[in-house]
Amino acid sequence: MTSQGDGSAGQPPTDSSLPTLDIPKTRSIATNESPETSSTSSLPLRPASPSLLASRSSTLSGILSRSSSPNGRSSLSLSRFARSSTASPLSNIADSNDETRTLIVRSFSPVVGVLASEEADNLAREKGFQHGFASVIQPYGERVPGKVVVRDSVGASRSWEDFGVRFLNLKDSIQGQAGRGPEILDTLEDLVEQYLEQHTGEYISHGFHEMSPYYRLFLSRLLSSQPPSQHEAFSHPVAAVITISSSTPSPIETLRNLYAQTAQGGLAPPPYANPEYLRYYLLVHDDDKDDFAKSSALFDQMKRHFGLHCHLLRLRSMSCSEEDQDGEEMPQQEWLSASADLSKLQETTQLVELDAIPAPRIFSTDAAAIRTFVRELVSQSIVPYMEQRISLWNEQIASRRRGISGRFMSLSKRWGGVGGLGLSRTSSASNLSSTSSSSGNYDSLQGYYRWDAPEALLRKLADFATMLRDYKLAASTYELLRSDYSNDKAWRYLAGANEMCCVSNLLNPLLSSSSTSSSSSKSLPKLETFDSMLEASSYSYLTRCNEPALALRSILLTIELLKVRGRLASELASKWAIRALDLNLASQGTSSHVLISERVASCLAGNRPSQSSTTTITNHHPASTGFSLSHRTRHAAFWSLTSAEEWMKLGRASFAAARLDDAHELYAELKHHEASISSKGFKDMNEFMDELSLAVRMKLGQARQRGISGASATGNLVEPLGADPLGVSGEAEEVLEEQLEKLDGKPKGHQRQLTLNSNVDAMAGPMSPGRQRGDPLGADDDFE
């Protein structure tokens, strides 16, 4: 079915008449502001935008330091990291629970395709941007200046200060293959390894309540690396910015040709993607070469031909250098795909070694003009367009499906094979495929619904609601679609609906954290619902669709949103983090495997009760005393030790030292408990911790002797190991070497060997007794 939109969305640029919907207007999307009076003076710019205040000269310690850190740890000064982290996503603030939720919310942003003429791309190249005009405006779309007001399905307004869009080349947002899960995970692993290699030997402090910068990098790149897929509309373009410059010979004809490419030419979307997205027309005026009066007359002509979705952008074609006083650095682009980020790293590797990284700069007037254009595009065109699409589809399709007649039609479609909204197309296509589903809308041979099928439009409605942060409408729509996809055996769609139903429910601010806490009698059914939906999603992604990247995305999103919703929810989050490791979504012996292991410890340790609350828990729940204190703490400590051991095997002694500190901190809470590490029942684990600590200290000592990251080894790495559990100081290194030489080659009581090679890169920690003969703490048995 086709639907008429506002403006020129889906309509050829022939006249300025705009078809109207039978929906009351809630905002004015037209603007009568002339190009001459356009300025940034009317923009409510924030005084301290994180993306605009990032400086290449700032150190990682200054960026990561938080005055209200949950565990009170202070970040360390890393001068070398400051040099090598130019335009690095690791320079972002370490995320707390609220910021983790913000990261996930911002990952579901509208995609805006950019289609520029050759003259517009040449102007960008003259400015120093070799990848065309899209690379000029990309960094400015991730955070729209000022507040963006969005109205939900019931008419309530809410303003957002962190709203953003993603500018991509239209070809990249239209074309792509969905079945590239293994390649995405391999690229992600290579990317993390590249960052670890650049920052080797450097310690980044983070507690249980904060996200590791490397895990944040892994999660953000996983969320932004998914190619366009049939089953979801997050990667499909919501709008297209068709761009010409003032030097284009035939501007109106060029705009018509570019539009034709998006409608019927090589850039036309595939059958599963909606072609009726918003078209926005941009005229770029060259202030250095062209006459503004002619550009202004051309802009008026564009508005008469193509409607009000137009903008005149004034830029200078000259490149900005460091000597220009009126220049500023480009904002750091946060949302990059893993392959794009890896290519960027490889291009700048030699420049990093030479300390000659060219910082991309732009004139301040150009930056102000781009911010004005982005804000006008989002607030006056994209958001109203998406709101009207949601209102139209909700009224025409979703509301009917939620009523009694809709339920009856769904039952008749399920049992009788009739009653679908797409029955007319089904009858004509029944001779083409005898294996079509009962509803007739799902093409089982191609594996998708056509864009105008009710199921596809409902999925797009739910995705639009998610991008506009109306999570109540999104959750109800995903729930409505689950039965349809299950009946049609559309497994990829079913997996995506289950995944997003979990995410949208957990993102809903109306769903309080107490609803999933241990004190709520209704917590178990709700948690069981999340568990069953995530089970169905991961099974369909892995077994039926062979999409490990999408399966890992669904699991990581859910555990990050569950772990902050109370003790029982965090237990479920840790269960699924362990499941991700068991499913080999992150291969054993890789950095991503260790990062997920750290999240298991974070899930278990983040919501554990304090020592002061033990008495209260014991009085009210005597049977849960072991679970509340010793059970969770022992599990968190065990997974911290597991992470430390794996970091040592990867040659990252500084990271292993940090995880050992966490384990000792957790075991210190059990000092007077029968499950303490110092008790007689855990002799093997005590010996393992001692030997692992010795291995870490020796590797750091060898790093000092070899001159590897000397500042980090002597200044930064001693601090987290300041309270050395073995009492080892710099003066005792010779004694340590003698002891380790005696230990080398001698079997222990649990048949282990501590291997300490002279080669730093080949050194690995001892194998934990939990890996060799089962968890001596009984963690695995108790947890299952």
C-alpha positions in Angstrom: 0.0 0.0 0.0 1.2 3.5 -0.7 0.8 6.4 1.6 1.0 10.1 0.9 3.5 12.0 2.9 4.2 15.6 3.7 6.4 17.6 1.5 8.1 15.9 -1.4 8.6 12.5 0.2 8.2 9.9 -2.4 6.8 12.4 -5.0 8.7 13.5 -8.2 9.9 17.1 -8.0 7.4 18.6 -10.4 5.5 21.3 -8.4 5.2 22.8 -5.0 1.7 21.6 -4.2 1.8 19.4 -1.1 -0.8 16.7 -0.5 -2.1 16.8 3.0 -3.1 14.0 5.4 -6.4 13.9 7.2 -4.5 14.5 10.4 -4.6 17.7 12.5 -1.4 19.7 12.1 0.7 19.7 15.2 3.6 21.9 14.1 4.5 24.1 11.2 7.2 22.5 9.0 7.4 25.4 6.5 9.8 28.3 6.9 9.7 31.6 5.3 13.1 32.7 6.4 15.1 34.0 3.6 18.7 32.8 3.0 20.0 36.4 3.6 18.7 36.3 7.2 19.8 32.8 8.0 22.1 32.8 11.0 23.0 30.8 14.1 21.9 33.6 16.4 18.5 32.0 16.8 19.9 28.6 17.7 19.7 27.6 21.3 23.3 26.2 21.3 24.4 24.4 24.3 27.4 26.0 26.1 29.3 22.7 26.5 28.6 20.2 23.8 30.7 17.1 24.3 31.3 16.5 20.6 32.5 20.1 20.1 34.7 20.5 23.2 36.8 17.4 22.5 40.5 18.4 22.1 43.3 16.4 20.7 45.7 17.7 23.3 43.7 16.5 26.2 44.9 13.4 27.9 42.8 10.3 28.5 43.0 10.8 32.3 41.4 14.2 32.0 38.6 12.8 29.9 38.0 9.6 31.9 38.1 11.3 35.3 34.8 11.4 37.1 34.2 13.3 40.3 31.3 11.1 41.2 32.8 7.7 40.3 30.8 4.9 41.9 33.8 3.2 43.4 36.0 6.2 43.9 38.8 5.2 41.6 40.8 7.9 39.9 42.0 7.7 36.4 45.7 7.8 35.7 47.6 10.3 33.6 48.7 8.8 30.3 50.8 11.3 28.3 51.6 8.8 25.6 48.0 7.8 25.2 47.1 11.4 24.6 49.4 11.5 21.6 48.2 8.3 20.1 44.5 8.7 20.8 43.9 11.5 18.2 40.3 11.2 17.0 40.0 8.0 19.0 36.7 6.8 20.3 38.5 5.7 23.5 38.7 9.4 24.4 35.0 9.4 25.2 33.9 9.6 28.8 33.8 6.2 30.6 30.1 5.3 30.8 28.1 4.9 34.0 24.8 3.2 33.9 22.9 6.2 32.7 25.5 6.9 30.0 25.3 3.3 28.9 21.6 3.7 28.3 22.3 6.9 26.4 24.8 5.1 24.2 22.1 2.5 23.3 19.4 5.2 22.8 21.7 7.2 20.5 22.6 4.1 18.5 19.1 4.0 17.1 19.2 7.3 15.1 17.7 8.1 11.8 19.9 7.5 8.7 20.0 10.3 6.2 21.5 9.6 2.8 23.6 12.2 1.0 23.6 12.3 -2.8 25.8 15.1 -4.2 26.5 16.3 -7.6 30.1 16.2 -9.0 30.5 19.9 -8.4 29.5 19.7 -4.8 32.0 16.8 -4.2 34.7 18.8 -5.9 34.0 21.7 -3.6 34.5 19.4 -0.6 37.7 18.1 -2.0 39.0 21.6 -2.4 38.3 22.1 1.3 40.5 19.0 2.1 37.8 16.3 2.4 38.7 13.7 -0.1 35.6 11.5 0.5 33.2 14.0 -0.9 30.5 16.3 0.5 29.0 13.7 2.8 32.3 13.7 4.9 31.9 17.5 5.5 28.5 17.3 7.3 28.8 13.8 8.8 30.3 14.8 12.2 27.7 17.6 12.7 24.7 15.3 12.5 25.5 13.1 15.5 24.5 15.8 18.0 22.0 18.3 16.8 22.6 21.7 18.4 20.0 22.7 20.9 16.9 20.8 22.0 14.8 18.8 19.6 11.2 18.5 20.5 9.5 15.2 19.6 5.8 14.4 20.0 4.8 10.8 20.7 1.7 8.9 19.6 -0.5 10.4 22.2 0.5 14.0 21.5 2.9 14.5 24.5 6.0 16.5 23.8 9.5 15.9 25.0 12.7 17.7 24.2 16.0 15.9 23.7 19.4 17.5 23.9 21.3 14.5 22.5 19.2 13.8 19.4 21.2 13.1 16.2 21.1 11.7 12.7 23.7 9.8 10.7 24.7 11.2 7.4 25.8 8.4 5.0 26.4 8.3 1.3 23.1 7.2 -0.2 24.7 4.3 -2.0 25.9 2.9 1.4 22.5 3.3 3.0 20.7 1.7 0.1 22.9 -1.1 -1.0 24.4 -3.8 1.2 24.2 -7.5 2.1 22.6 -8.7 5.3 24.4 -12.0 5.7 27.8 -10.7 6.8 27.8 -11.7 10.5 31.1 -13.6 10.7 32.9 -10.9 8.7 31.6 -8.2 11.0 32.8 -10.0 14.1 36.3 -10.6 12.6 36.6 -6.9 11.7 35.5 -5.9 15.2 38.1 -8.1 16.7 40.8 -6.7 14.4 39.7 -3.2 15.3 40.0 -3.8 19.1 43.4 -5.4 18.6 44.6 -2.4 16.7 43.6 -0.1 19.5 45.1 -2.4 22.1 48.4 -2.5 20.1 48.5 1.3 19.9 47.9 1.7 23.6 49.8 -1.4 24.9 51.1 -1.3 28.4 48.7 1.5 29.4 46.3 1.1 32.2 42.8 2.4 32.1 41.0 2.3 35.4 37.3 1.5 35.5 35.2 0.0 38.2 32.3 -2.4 38.2 29.8 0.4 37.6 31.7 1.8 34.6 32.2 0.6 31.1 35.7 -0.2 29.9 36.6 2.2 27.0 37.6 -0.8 24.9 34.2 -2.5 25.6 32.5 0.7 24.8 34.4 0.8 21.5 33.4 -2.8 20.8 29.7 -2.2 21.6 29.4 1.1 19.7 31.1 -0.3 16.6 28.9 -3.5 16.7 25.8 -1.3 16.8 26.9 0.9 13.9 28.3 -1.9 11.7 25.1 -3.6 10.7 24.5 -3.3 6.9 21.1 -2.7 5.4 18.9 -5.6 6.2 15.4 -6.8 5.1 14.0 -7.4 8.6 14.6 -3.9 10.1 14.5 -0.3 8.9 17.2 1.2 11.2 19.7 1.2 8.3 17.2 2.3 5.7 17.3 6.0 4.8 14.6 8.2 6.4 15.6 11.1 4.1 17.9 11.9 1.3 19.8 15.2 1.0 20.1 15.9 -2.8 22.9 18.4 -3.1 24.2 20.7 -5.8 26.5 23.6 -5.8 26.2 27.1 -7.1 28.7 26.2 -9.9 26.5 23.4 -11.3 25.8 24.2 -15.0 22.1 23.1 -15.1 21.0 23.1 -11.5 17.3 22.3 -11.8 17.9 19.6 -14.4 20.7 18.1 -12.2 18.3 18.0 -9.2 15.7 16.2 -11.4 18.3 13.7 -12.6 19.5 13.0 -9.0 16.0 12.5 -7.9 15.4 10.1 -10.7 18.3 8.0 -9.6 16.8 7.6 -6.1 13.4 6.7 -7.6 14.1 4.5 -10.6 17.8 4.5 -11.3 20.7 2.6 -9.8 20.1 4.1 -6.3 16.5 3.0 -6.1 15.9 0.9 -3.0 15.4 -2.8 -3.1 11.8 -4.2 -2.9 11.9 -4.6 0.9 12.9 -0.9 1.5 10.4 1.8 1.5 11.0 4.2 -1.5 8.8 6.9 -0.1 11.4 8.6 2.1 11.8 12.3 2.4 13.8 14.2 -0.3 15.5 17.3 0.9 17.2 19.7 -1.6 20.4 21.5 -0.7 22.2 24.3 -2.6 25.8 24.9 -1.6 27.0 28.4 -2.3 30.7 29.0 -2.7 31.5 32.3 -0.9 35.0 32.4 -2.4 34.1 32.2 -6.1 30.3 32.7 -6.9 27.9 35.5 -6.7 25.4 35.2 -3.8 22.7 37.2 -5.6 22.6 34.5 -8.4 22.6 31.7 -5.8 19.7 33.4 -3.9 17.7 33.6 -7.1 18.4 30.0 -7.9 17.3 29.0 -4.3 14.0 30.7 -4.8 13.5 28.8 -8.1 14.3 25.5 -6.2 11.6 26.3 -3.6 9.0 26.9 -6.4 9.9 23.6 -8.1 10.5 21.3 -5.2 8.6 22.7 -2.2 9.7 23.9 1.1 12.2 21.1 2.0 15.1 23.2 0.7 18.1 25.0 2.2 20.9 27.3 1.0 24.2 26.5 2.6 27.0 29.0 2.4 30.6 27.5 2.5 34.0 28.6 1.5 35.8 26.4 -1.0 39.3 27.2 0.5 40.9 24.7 2.8 41.4 25.7 6.5 44.9 25.4 7.9 46.2 25.7 11.4 47.5 29.2 10.7 44.0 30.5 10.0 42.7 32.3 13.1 39.1 31.9 12.2 39.3 28.1 12.0 38.3 25.3 14.3 38.7 21.6 14.5 36.1 19.3 13.1 34.1 17.4 15.7 35.1 13.8 16.3 32.9 11.4 14.5 31.6 8.8 17.0 29.4 6.5 14.9 31.7 4.7 12.5 31.4 1.2 11.2 34.2 -1.2 12.2 35.5 -1.5 8.7 35.6 2.3 8.2 37.3 2.8 11.6 39.9 0.1 10.8 40.6 1.7 7.4 41.0 5.1 9.1 43.5 3.6 11.6 45.5 2.0 8.9 45.7 5.2 6.9 47.1 7.2 9.9 49.4 4.6 11.4 52.6 6.1 9.9 51.4 9.6 10.8 50.9 8.5 14.4 54.4 7.2 14.6 55.8 10.5 13.3 53.6 12.7 15.6 52.3 14.4 12.4 48.6 13.7 12.5 46.8 16.4 10.4 43.8 17.6 12.4 40.9 18.3 10.0 39.9 21.9 10.3 37.1 24.0 9.0 36.3 27.7 9.1 34.1 28.8 12.0 31.6 30.4 9.6 31.3 27.2 7.7 30.8 25.2 10.9 28.1 27.6 12.1 26.3 27.4 8.7 26.4 23.5 8.8 25.0 23.5 12.3 22.2 25.8 11.2 21.5 23.5 8.2 21.5 20.3 10.4 19.1 21.8 12.9 16.7 23.0 10.3 16.8 19.7 8.5 16.1 17.7 11.6 13.6 19.9 13.5 11.6 21.2 10.6 11.6 18.3 8.2 12.8 14.9 9.4 11.1 14.8 12.8 7.7 16.1 11.5 7.9 13.7 8.6 8.5 10.7 10.9 5.8 11.8 13.3 3.2 12.0 10.5 4.3 8.6 9.1 3.8 7.1 12.6 0.4 8.8 13.0 -0.7 7.6 9.5 0.5 4.0 9.9 -0.8 3.8 13.5 -4.3 4.9 12.4 -4.6 2.9 9.2 -2.9 -0.4 10.2 -1.9 -0.8 13.8 -5.1 0.4 15.4 -7.2 -1.9 13.3 -4.9 -4.8 14.2 -5.3 -4.1 17.9 -9.1 -4.1 17.7 -11.5 -7.0 17.8 -11.8 -7.0 14.0 -8.1 -7.1 13.6 -7.8 -10.1 16.0 -10.5 -11.9 14.0 -8.7 -11.3 10.7 -5.5 -12.5 12.2 -7.2 -15.7 13.4 -8.8 -16.2 10.0 -5.5 -15.7 8.3 -3.8 -18.1 10.6 -6.4 -21.0 10.3 -8.1 -20.4 7.0 -5.5 -18.7 4.9 -7.7 -15.7 4.2 -8.3 -12.3 5.6 -4.9 -10.7 5.1 -4.6 -7.1 4.1 -2.4 -8.1 1.2 -4.9 -10.6 -0.2 -5.2 -8.9 -3.6 -1.5 -9.1 -4.2 -1.6 -12.7 -2.8 -4.1 -13.9 -5.4 -2.1 -12.5 -8.3 1.2 -13.9 -7.0 -0.1 -17.3 -5.9 0.8 -18.9 -9.3 4.4 -17.7 -8.9 5.2 -19.5 -5.8 3.5 -22.6 -4.3 5.6 -22.3 -1.1 4.3 -18.9 -0.1 3.1 -18.5 3.5 -0.5 -18.6 4.6 -0.8 -14.8 4.7 0.7 -14.4 1.2 2.7 -11.3 2.2 6.0 -13.1 3.0 8.1 -14.2 0.1 9.8 -17.3 1.5 12.0 -17.7 -1.5 13.5 -14.2 -1.3 13.2 -14.0 2.5 11.4 -10.7 2.9 8.1 -8.8 2.9 7.6 -6.2 0.3 7.9 -2.7 1.6 4.1 -2.0 1.2 3.0 -5.2 3.0 1.2 -4.5 6.4 3.9 -6.5 8.3 6.7 -4.4 6.7 4.9 -1.1 7.4 4.2 -2.1 11.0 7.9 -3.0 11.5 8.8 0.4 10.0 6.3 2.1 12.3 8.0 0.4 15.3 11.5 1.3 14.2 10.4 4.9 13.6 8.9 5.0 17.1 12.2 3.6 18.5 14.2 6.3 16.7 11.9 9.0 18.0 12.1 7.4 21.5 8.5 6.5 21.8 9.2 3.2 23.4 5.7 2.4 24.6 4.3 2.5 21.1 7.4 0.6 19.8 7.1 -2.2 22.3 3.4 -2.7 21.6 4.0 -2.8 17.9 6.8 -5.3 18.1 4.6 -7.5 20.4 1.9 -7.3 17.7 4.2 -8.4 15.0 5.7 -11.4 16.8 2.7 -13.7 16.2 2.5 -12.6 12.5 6.2 -13.4 11.9 5.9 -16.7 13.7 2.9 -17.8 11.6 4.6 -16.8 8.4 7.8 -18.5 9.5 9.7 -15.3 8.8 12.6 -16.3 11.1 14.8 -13.2 10.6 11.8 -10.9 11.2 10.8 -12.9 14.2 14.3 -12.7 15.7 14.4 -9.0 15.2 10.9 -8.5 16.7 11.9 -10.4 19.8 15.1 -8.5 20.1 13.6 -5.1 19.8 10.6 -6.0 22.0 13.1 -6.7 24.8 15.1 -3.5 24.1 12.1 -1.2 23.8 10.5 -2.5 27.0 13.7 -2.0 28.9 14.3 1.5 27.5 10.8 2.5 28.4 11.2 5.1 31.2 7.7 4.3 32.5 8.9 0.8 33.4 10.4 1.5 36.7 13.4 -0.5 38.0 11.3 -1.7 41.0 9.2 -3.8 38.6 12.1 -6.1 38.1 13.5 -5.9 41.6 13.5 -8.8 44.1 10.8 -7.0 46.2 8.3 -7.2 43.4 6.0 -10.2 43.3 5.6 -9.7 39.5 9.3 -9.7 38.8 9.7 -13.3 37.9 7.1 -13.4 35.1 8.5 -10.3 33.5 12.1 -11.6 33.8 11.0 -14.9 32.4 9.4 -13.0 29.5 12.7 -11.3 28.7 14.5 -14.6 29.0 12.1 -16.4 26.6 12.2 -13.5 24.0 16.0 -13.4 24.1 16.2 -17.1 23.8 14.0 -17.1 20.7 15.9 -14.2 19.2 19.3 -15.7 19.6 18.2 -19.1 18.5 16.6 -17.8 15.3 19.6 -15.5 14.5 22.1 -18.3 15.0 20.4 -21.5 13.9 18.0 -20.4 11.2 19.7 -17.2 9.9 23.4 -17.7 10.5 23.7 -14.2 11.9 26.2 -14.3 14.8 26.7 -10.5 14.8 23.0 -9.9 15.2 22.8 -12.5 17.9 25.6 -10.9 19.8 24.0 -7.5 19.4 20.7 -8.7 20.9 22.4 -10.3 23.8 24.7 -7.4 24.6 21.9 -4.8 24.4 19.7 -6.8 26.7 22.4 -7.5 29.3 23.4 -3.8 29.5 19.8 -2.8 30.0 19.0 -5.6 32.5 22.1 -5.2 34.7 20.9 -1.9 36.1 17.3 -3.1 37.0 17.9 -4.8 40.3 19.5 -8.0 41.6 17.4 -10.6 39.8 17.7 -8.7 36.5 21.4 -8.5 36.9 21.6 -12.2 37.6 19.7 -12.8 34.3 22.1 -10.4 32.6 25.2 -12.3 33.8 23.6 -15.6 32.7 23.2 -14.3 29.1 26.7 -12.8 29.1 28.0 -16.3 30.0 25.7 -17.7 27.3 27.3 -15.4 24.7 30.7 -16.9 25.7 29.4 -20.5 25.5 27.9 -19.9 22.1 31.4 -18.8 20.9 30.1 -15.5 19.7 33.4 -14.1 20.9 36.1 -16.7 20.2 38.2 -18.0 23.0 41.6 -16.3 23.3 40.5 -13.0 21.8 40.2 -9.6 23.4 36.4 -9.5 22.8 36.1 -12.7 24.8 37.9 -11.1 27.8 35.8 -7.9 27.5 32.6 -9.9 27.8 34.0 -11.8 30.7 34.6 -8.5 32.4 30.9 -7.7 31.9 29.9 -10.9 33.6 31.8 -9.7 36.7 30.3 -6.3 36.4 26.7 -7.8 36.3 27.4 -9.8 39.4 29.2 -7.2 41.4 27.2 -4.1 40.4 24.1 -4.9 42.4 25.5 -7.0 45.2 24.4 -5.9 48.7 26.8 -4.1 51.0 28.1 -5.4 54.3 25.8 -3.1 56.2 22.7 -4.6 54.5 23.7 -8.2 55.4 21.9 -8.1 58.7 18.7 -6.9 57.2 18.7 -9.5 54.5 19.5 -12.2 57.0 16.5 -11.2 59.2 14.0 -11.1 56.4 15.3 -13.7 54.1 17.5 -16.2 56.0 17.6 -18.7 53.1 19.0 -16.1 50.8 21.9 -15.0 52.9 24.5 -17.1 51.0 23.1 -15.9 47.7 22.9 -12.2 48.6 26.5 -11.8 49.9 28.8 -14.8 49.3 27.2 -16.2 46.2 27.3 -13.1 44.1 30.6 -11.8 45.5 32.3 -15.2 44.9 31.0 -15.3 41.3 32.1 -11.7 40.6 35.6 -12.4 42.0 35.9 -15.7 40.0 35.1 -13.9 36.7 37.5 -11.1 37.6 40.2 -13.7 38.0 39.2 -15.4 34.8 39.5 -12.0 33.0 42.9 -11.5 34.6 44.1 -14.9 33.5 42.9 -14.2 29.9 44.5 -10.8 29.8 47.8 -12.4 30.9 47.6 -14.9 28.1 47.1 -12.0 25.6 50.2 -10.3 27.1 48.3 -7.5 28.7 49.7 -7.5 32.2 48.4 -4.0 33.1 44.8 -5.1 32.4 45.4 -8.3 34.4 46.7 -6.3 37.3 43.5 -4.2 37.3 41.3 -7.3 37.3 43.4 -8.8 40.1 42.7 -5.7 42.2 39.0 -6.2 41.6 39.2 -9.8 42.7 41.1 -9.0 45.9 38.6 -6.2 46.6 35.7 -8.6 46.3 37.3 -11.3 48.3 38.1 -8.8 51.0 34.4 -8.4 51.5 34.3 -12.1 52.4 37.1 -11.9 55.0 35.1 -13.2 57.9 32.8 -15.4 55.7 33.2 -19.2 55.2 33.6 -18.5 51.5 36.6 -16.3 52.0 39.5 -17.0 49.7 41.7 -17.4 52.8 39.7 -20.3 54.1 41.0 -23.8 54.0 38.5 -24.9 51.5 39.9 -22.8 48.8 43.6 -23.6 48.9 43.9 -24.2 45.2 42.3 -20.8 44.4 44.6 -19.1 46.9 47.7 -20.6 45.3 46.4 -19.7 41.9 45.9 -16.0 42.8 49.4 -15.9 44.4 51.1 -17.3 41.3 49.1 -15.1 38.9 50.1 -12.1 41.0 53.7 -13.2 40.7 53.4 -13.5 37.0 51.9 -10.1 36.6 54.5 -8.5 38.8 57.3 -10.2 36.9 56.0 -9.2 33.5 55.6 -5.6 34.6 59.2 -5.8 36.0 60.5 -7.1 32.7 58.7 -4.3 30.9 60.5 -1.8 33.1 63.9 -3.5 32.5 63.3 -3.6 28.7 62.1 0.0 28.6 58.6 -0.9 27.4 56.1 1.9 28.4 58.4 2.9 31.2 56.2 5.7 32.4 53.2 3.4 32.5 55.0 0.6 34.3 56.7 2.7 37.0 54.1 5.3 37.5 50.7 4.0 36.4 50.8 0.3 37.0 52.2 0.5 40.5 49.1 2.5 41.7 46.5 -0.2 41.1 48.9 -2.8 42.7 49.9 -0.4 45.5 48.2 -2.6 48.0 50.1 -5.6 46.8 48.6 -8.8 48.2 52.0 -10.4 48.2 53.8 -7.5 49.7 56.2 -7.4 46.7 58.2 -4.2 46.3 60.8 -3.1 43.8 63.6 -4.2 46.1 62.4 -7.8 46.1 62.5 -8.4 42.4 65.6 -10.5 42.6 64.0 -12.7 45.3 61.0 -13.0 43.0 63.1 -14.1 40.1 64.7 -16.8 42.2 61.4 -18.1 43.5 59.9 -18.2 40.0 62.9 -20.0 38.7 62.3 -22.6 41.4 58.6 -22.8 40.5 59.3 -23.1 36.8 59.0 -26.7 35.6 57.8 -28.1 39.0 54.3 -29.5 39.0 51.9 -28.3 41.6 49.4 -30.3 43.7 46.6 -29.6 41.2 48.9 -30.5 38.2 49.5 -26.9 37.0 52.6 -25.1 35.9 53.5 -21.5 36.0 55.2 -20.7 32.8 57.3 -17.5 32.8 59.3 -17.1 29.6 61.9 -14.5 29.2 60.0 -13.2 26.2 57.5 -10.7 27.3 55.0 -11.3 24.5 55.1 -15.1 25.0 54.4 -14.9 28.7 51.1 -16.2 29.9 49.6 -16.6 33.3 48.8 -19.9 35.0 45.7 -21.8 34.1 43.1 -21.3 36.7 41.9 -24.3 38.8 38.4 -23.5 37.6 39.5 -24.3 34.0 41.6 -27.3 34.9 39.4 -29.3 37.3 36.2 -27.3 37.8 35.6 -24.1 39.8 36.9 -24.8 43.3 34.4 -22.2 44.5 31.5 -24.1 43.1 30.6 -21.1 41.0 29.5 -23.0 37.9 27.3 -25.5 39.8 25.7 -23.0 42.1 25.0 -20.6 39.2 23.3 -23.1 37.0 
